[in-house]
């Protein structure tokens, strides 16, 4: 077990006398964010239906040890390393470069996610849209009571600590808003790898590109007989905020004899980055809704639209 801290900074300098409601909000948001971040790093997705694997429950099991501080409020947690939480996963060969180091903790993984969000790395493999939505809820923590949250590093304490501010939360919302919605696909390629422990697989397209996939339904371990064969994958393609492919959420994988690059390609993201501010600027040169008609993508949720309007106002 490793001891790590999270520091809360505020203008009022609460120290040990932290408001209980605000403290409760922190203790509620942190474990959920750690759980989604670790799952993203291990499986390539931040959430899944069904029972959580035991290794994920252990990796995200933070034990609150107490708090201290004078000007700042320092929360102390106990958490296991990822190798202790998921020993079998670390005995297997690494397929993709997103797996954290064995002696990292879930808080280290969360810090990595925040680091990519802070730099607005739209091509990052460390987050998907559900994880970004979860991070946006940290706005409930940095809502005036606290102005900054610092996640300490287990790797290099004081050197790789990550600061989370309102600007970072806004970046998470912006990246989430600009992440294209998943798109239904049927893709043909060679099944290159299956990993039962994470329900994941690798698909090599005819052009040589390897795409990560996870089974959203069924059991990936049953696909062993199809290894190195040409298969048809039916499901949904999930995109990064940049519009590039992140993974395929597969519902069915079957052997196929279909050939041709037409069947072995993944469609581009359904839209490019949308910024409400750009549309409004253009509207100044047109009349009324003329500057908006035909520009709104139409696939945002109501929360996305309200956030964009709030940021614009």
KAHU-V840242 format. One record per residue. RES is the residue in one small letter. SS is DSSP state (A for helix, B for strand, O for the rest). Layout:
res = {RES RES}
ss = {SS SS}
This chain:
res = {x x x x x x x x x x x x x x x x x x x x x x x x x x x x x x x x x x x x x x x x x x x x x x x x x x x x x x x x x x x x x x x x x x x x x x x x x x x x x x x x x x x x x x x x x x x x x x x x x x x x x x x x x x x x x x x x x x x x x x x x x x x x x x x x x x x x x x x x x x x x x x x x x x x x x x x x x x x x x x x x x x x x x x x x x x x x x x x x x x x x x x x x x x x x x x x x x x x x x x x x x x x x x x x x x x x x x x x x x x x x x x x x x x x x x x x x x x x x x x x x x x x x x x x x x x x x x x x x x x x x x x x x x x x x x x x x x x x x x x x x x x x x x x x x x x x x x x x x x x x x x x x x x x x x x x x x x}
ss = {O B B B B B B B B O O O O O O O O O O A A A A A A A A A A A A A A A A A A A A A A A A O O O O O O O O O O A A A A A A O O O B B B B B B O O O O B B B B B B B O B A A A A O A A A A A O O O O O O O O O O O O O B A A A A A A A A A A A A A O O O O O O O O O O A A A A A A A A A A A A O O O O O O O B B B B O O O O O O O O O O B B B B A A A A A A A A A A A A O O O O O B B B B B B B B B B B B B A A A O B B B B B O O O O O B B B B B B O O O O A A A A A A A O O O B B B B B B B B B B O O O O O B B B B B B B B B B B O O O O O O O O O O O O O O O O O O O O A A A A A A A A O O O O A A A A O O O O O O O O O O A A A A A A A A A A A O}
